Amino acid sequence: MEVKVQFTAHQAASSSLSIEMVSVLHEEEIEMEADYGNIPQSSSRSPAGARGVTPAVPGRKLLRVVAVSFGLLCVLQAALNICLRFTLSHQREENQQIHNSTMLQLQEIKSHDLMRERDQLQTSNNNLTRERDQLQTSYDDVTRERDQLQTRMNNLMRERDQLQTRMNNLMRERDLFQKCCLLRCPLGWHKFQSSCYYFSISKKNWKESRQECLLRGANLVIINSSGEQEFLKDFDGHFWIGLSDLDNEGQWRWVDGTGLTHG
């Protein structure tokens, strides 16, 4: 606003200067016409030696007019330069203001876009955080359920092992009961505890005797206890037992492959 006021003031000064120059030119023209009006005609010359009359010189007036016109042109040129300078300055300031306003608008638009992107990113981050928390909660629940299932499975396995042990005991007791109480030996066999013994009256070597036992679904006797040994001693005669060193001489083994541990 200050530049516009100064520019208006200079414009007013230039206008007043132009008005003054026009008035000066007008006065010069009037004087020039008056001078030319005072110049006598060539045909009516004054008498020589007339007193009180001075002839006018037209060249001096023309030179004066040309000088004044040139000065006026210089002043006009200076005023025009000043006007152009202030016009360019004013235009430059307006362009600068437009540029600043445009840059400010661009910055505001960019700032608005950045803020919108920031808000979108913040929203996405919040959503991801919420989903992460939900997944973490689900994972914790699954982990807790897994631990509970693992504990339950361990309990079931322990109960299964206990039931398996109990069943084995019951089966072993059943077998002992069947052998002791329900076992019936075939005709000609002798019962001792849970086993049946057959004493052949025919005489055969060790291999033949074992082969006959195998054919009867049995084997040569394996003495497992002193009671069993006393039971066998009650029978008169000689008989083969399931002990030999046929595989390695001097290394006695029972027919089930176990070594001799006592005599």
C-alpha positions as CSV (number, residue, x, y, z in Angstrom):
1,M,0.0,0.0,0.0
2,E,2.9,2.4,0.7
3,V,4.4,1.7,-2.7
4,K,1.1,2.5,-4.4
5,V,0.8,5.8,-2.5
6,Q,4.3,6.8,-3.5
7,F,3.6,5.8,-7.1
8,T,0.5,7.9,-7.1
9,A,2.4,10.8,-5.7
10,H,5.0,10.6,-8.4
11,Q,2.3,10.3,-11.0
12,A,0.7,13.5,-9.7
13,A,4.1,15.2,-9.7
14,S,4.7,14.1,-13.3
15,S,1.2,15.3,-14.3
16,S,1.8,18.7,-12.7
17,L,5.2,18.9,-14.4
18,S,3.5,18.1,-17.7
19,I,0.9,20.9,-17.1
20,E,3.7,23.4,-16.3
21,M,5.6,22.4,-19.4
22,V,2.4,22.8,-21.5
23,S,1.8,26.2,-20.0
24,V,5.4,27.2,-20.7
25,L,5.1,26.1,-24.3
26,H,1.9,28.0,-24.6
27,E,3.5,31.2,-23.3
28,E,6.4,30.7,-25.7
29,E,4.0,30.3,-28.6
30,I,2.2,33.5,-27.6
31,E,5.5,35.3,-27.3
32,M,6.6,33.9,-30.6
33,E,3.4,35.0,-32.3
34,A,3.8,38.4,-30.7
35,D,7.4,38.7,-31.9
36,Y,6.4,37.6,-35.3
37,G,3.6,40.1,-35.2
38,N,6.0,42.9,-34.4
39,I,8.3,42.1,-37.2
40,P,7.7,44.5,-40.1
41,Q,6.9,43.3,-43.6
42,S,9.8,43.1,-46.0
43,S,8.0,45.4,-48.4
44,S,7.5,48.1,-45.8
45,R,10.9,48.8,-44.5
46,S,11.5,51.4,-41.9
47,P,13.4,54.3,-42.9
48,A,17.0,54.1,-42.4
49,G,18.1,55.7,-39.3
50,A,14.7,55.5,-37.6
51,R,15.1,55.9,-33.9
52,G,13.4,53.7,-31.2
53,V,12.8,50.6,-33.4
54,T,14.9,47.4,-33.0
55,P,14.5,44.7,-35.6
56,A,13.6,41.2,-34.1
57,V,15.8,38.1,-34.7
58,P,13.6,35.0,-35.5
59,G,16.6,32.5,-35.1
60,R,17.1,33.1,-31.5
61,K,13.4,32.5,-30.7
62,L,13.5,29.2,-32.7
63,L,16.6,28.1,-30.9
64,R,15.0,28.9,-27.6
65,V,11.9,26.9,-28.6
66,V,14.0,23.9,-29.6
67,A,16.0,24.0,-26.4
68,V,12.9,24.2,-24.3
69,S,11.3,21.3,-26.3
70,F,14.5,19.2,-25.9
71,G,14.4,19.9,-22.1
72,L,10.8,19.0,-22.0
73,L,11.5,15.7,-23.9
74,C,14.3,15.0,-21.4
75,V,12.0,15.7,-18.5
76,L,9.3,13.5,-20.1
77,Q,11.8,10.7,-20.6
78,A,13.0,10.9,-17.0
79,A,9.3,10.9,-15.8
80,L,8.6,7.9,-18.1
81,N,11.6,6.1,-16.8
82,I,10.5,6.8,-13.2
83,C,7.0,5.6,-14.0
84,L,8.3,2.5,-15.7
85,R,10.7,1.8,-12.8
86,F,7.9,2.1,-10.3
87,T,5.6,0.1,-12.5
88,L,8.1,-2.7,-12.8
89,S,8.8,-2.5,-9.1
90,H,5.1,-2.7,-8.3
91,Q,4.7,-5.6,-10.8
92,R,7.7,-7.3,-9.2
93,E,6.2,-6.9,-5.8
94,E,2.8,-8.2,-7.0
95,N,4.6,-11.2,-8.6
96,Q,6.5,-11.8,-5.4
97,Q,3.2,-11.6,-3.4
98,I,1.6,-14.0,-5.9
99,H,4.6,-16.3,-5.7
100,N,4.5,-16.2,-1.9
101,S,0.7,-16.8,-1.8
102,T,1.1,-19.7,-4.2
103,M,3.9,-21.2,-2.2
104,L,1.9,-20.7,1.0
105,Q,-1.1,-22.4,-0.6
106,L,1.1,-25.3,-1.8
107,Q,2.6,-25.6,1.6
108,E,-0.9,-25.7,3.1
109,I,-2.0,-28.3,0.6
110,K,1.1,-30.4,1.2
111,S,0.7,-30.0,5.0
112,H,-2.9,-31.0,4.7
113,D,-2.0,-34.0,2.6
114,L,0.8,-35.0,5.0
115,M,-1.6,-34.6,7.9
116,R,-4.2,-36.8,6.2
117,E,-1.5,-39.4,5.4
118,R,-0.3,-39.2,9.0
119,D,-3.9,-39.8,10.2
120,Q,-4.3,-42.7,7.8
121,L,-1.1,-44.2,9.0
122,Q,-2.0,-43.7,12.6
123,T,-5.4,-45.3,12.0
124,S,-3.6,-48.3,10.2
125,N,-1.2,-48.5,13.1
126,N,-4.0,-48.5,15.6
127,N,-5.8,-51.2,13.6
128,L,-2.7,-53.3,13.4
129,T,-2.0,-52.9,17.1
130,R,-5.5,-53.9,17.9
131,E,-5.2,-57.0,15.6
132,R,-1.9,-57.8,17.2
133,D,-3.4,-57.6,20.6
134,Q,-6.3,-59.8,19.5
135,L,-3.9,-62.3,18.0
136,Q,-1.8,-62.3,21.2
137,T,-4.9,-62.9,23.2
138,S,-5.9,-65.8,20.9
139,Y,-2.4,-67.2,21.1
140,D,-2.4,-67.0,24.9
141,D,-5.8,-68.8,24.9
142,V,-4.5,-71.5,22.6
143,T,-1.4,-71.9,24.6
144,R,-3.4,-72.2,27.8
145,E,-5.7,-74.7,26.2
146,R,-2.7,-76.6,24.9
147,D,-1.1,-76.7,28.4
148,Q,-4.4,-77.9,29.8
149,L,-4.7,-80.6,27.1
150,Q,-1.0,-81.6,27.7
151,T,-1.7,-81.9,31.5
152,R,-4.8,-83.9,30.8
153,M,-3.0,-86.1,28.4
154,N,-0.2,-86.7,30.9
155,N,-2.8,-87.6,33.5
156,L,-4.5,-90.0,31.1
157,M,-1.2,-91.6,30.2
158,R,-0.4,-92.0,33.8
159,E,-3.8,-93.6,34.4
160,R,-3.3,-95.7,31.4
161,D,0.1,-96.9,32.7
162,Q,-1.5,-97.6,36.1
163,L,-4.3,-99.6,34.4
164,Q,-1.8,-101.4,32.2
165,T,0.2,-102.4,35.3
166,R,-3.0,-103.5,37.1
167,M,-4.1,-105.5,34.1
168,N,-0.7,-107.2,33.8
169,N,-0.9,-108.0,37.5
170,L,-4.4,-109.4,37.1
171,M,-3.4,-111.4,34.0
172,R,-0.4,-112.8,35.9
173,E,-2.6,-113.7,38.8
174,R,-5.1,-115.3,36.4
175,D,-2.3,-117.4,34.8
176,L,-1.0,-118.5,38.2
177,F,-4.5,-119.3,39.3
178,Q,-5.1,-121.3,36.1
179,K,-1.8,-123.1,36.5
180,C,-2.2,-123.9,40.2
181,C,-5.9,-124.5,40.5
182,L,-7.3,-125.3,37.1
183,L,-4.4,-127.0,35.4
184,R,-5.1,-130.7,34.6
185,C,-2.3,-132.9,33.4
186,P,-2.9,-135.5,30.7
187,L,-3.0,-139.2,31.6
188,G,0.4,-140.5,32.6
189,W,1.8,-137.0,33.5
190,H,2.7,-135.8,37.0
191,K,1.7,-132.4,38.3
192,F,4.0,-130.1,40.4
193,Q,2.8,-126.6,41.1
194,S,1.9,-125.2,37.7
195,S,3.8,-127.7,35.5
196,C,3.2,-131.2,34.2
197,Y,6.0,-133.8,34.0
198,Y,6.2,-136.9,31.9
199,F,8.7,-139.7,32.7
200,S,9.3,-142.1,29.8
201,I,10.0,-145.7,30.4
202,S,11.9,-146.1,27.1
203,K,15.6,-145.5,27.0
204,K,16.9,-143.0,24.5
205,N,19.8,-140.6,24.2
206,W,19.6,-136.9,25.0
207,K,18.7,-135.7,21.5
208,E,16.1,-138.4,21.0
209,S,14.5,-137.7,24.4
210,R,14.3,-133.9,23.6
211,Q,12.8,-134.7,20.2
212,E,10.1,-136.9,21.8
213,C,9.3,-134.1,24.3
214,L,9.0,-131.6,21.5
215,L,6.6,-133.9,19.7
216,R,4.5,-134.0,22.9
217,G,4.4,-130.2,23.0
218,A,6.9,-129.9,25.8
219,N,10.6,-129.9,26.4
220,L,13.3,-131.4,28.6
221,V,12.9,-130.2,32.2
222,I,14.5,-127.0,33.3
223,I,15.1,-126.9,37.0
224,N,14.2,-123.5,38.3
225,S,14.0,-124.1,42.1
226,S,15.2,-126.5,44.8
227,G,11.6,-127.6,45.3
228,E,11.4,-128.7,41.8
229,Q,14.7,-130.5,42.2
230,E,13.4,-132.4,45.2
231,F,10.3,-133.3,43.3
232,L,12.4,-134.9,40.6
233,K,14.5,-136.8,43.1
234,D,11.4,-138.6,44.3
235,F,11.2,-140.5,41.0
236,D,13.4,-143.6,40.8
237,G,15.5,-144.2,37.7
238,H,17.6,-142.0,35.5
239,F,16.2,-139.4,33.1
240,W,17.5,-136.5,31.0
241,I,17.2,-132.8,31.9
242,G,17.3,-129.9,29.6
243,L,21.0,-129.0,30.3
244,S,23.8,-129.7,27.8
245,D,27.1,-128.4,26.4
246,L,26.6,-129.5,22.8
247,D,27.1,-126.0,21.3
248,N,30.3,-125.2,23.2
249,E,31.9,-128.0,25.2
250,G,32.4,-127.1,28.8
251,Q,29.7,-124.3,28.6
252,W,26.5,-125.7,30.0
253,R,23.2,-124.1,28.9
254,W,19.6,-124.9,29.4
255,V,17.4,-125.6,26.4
256,D,15.9,-122.2,26.7
257,G,19.4,-120.6,26.1
258,T,20.0,-119.5,29.7
259,G,23.3,-120.4,31.4
260,L,23.8,-122.6,34.4
261,T,23.9,-120.5,37.5
262,H,23.9,-123.1,40.2
263,G,24.6,-126.8,40.5
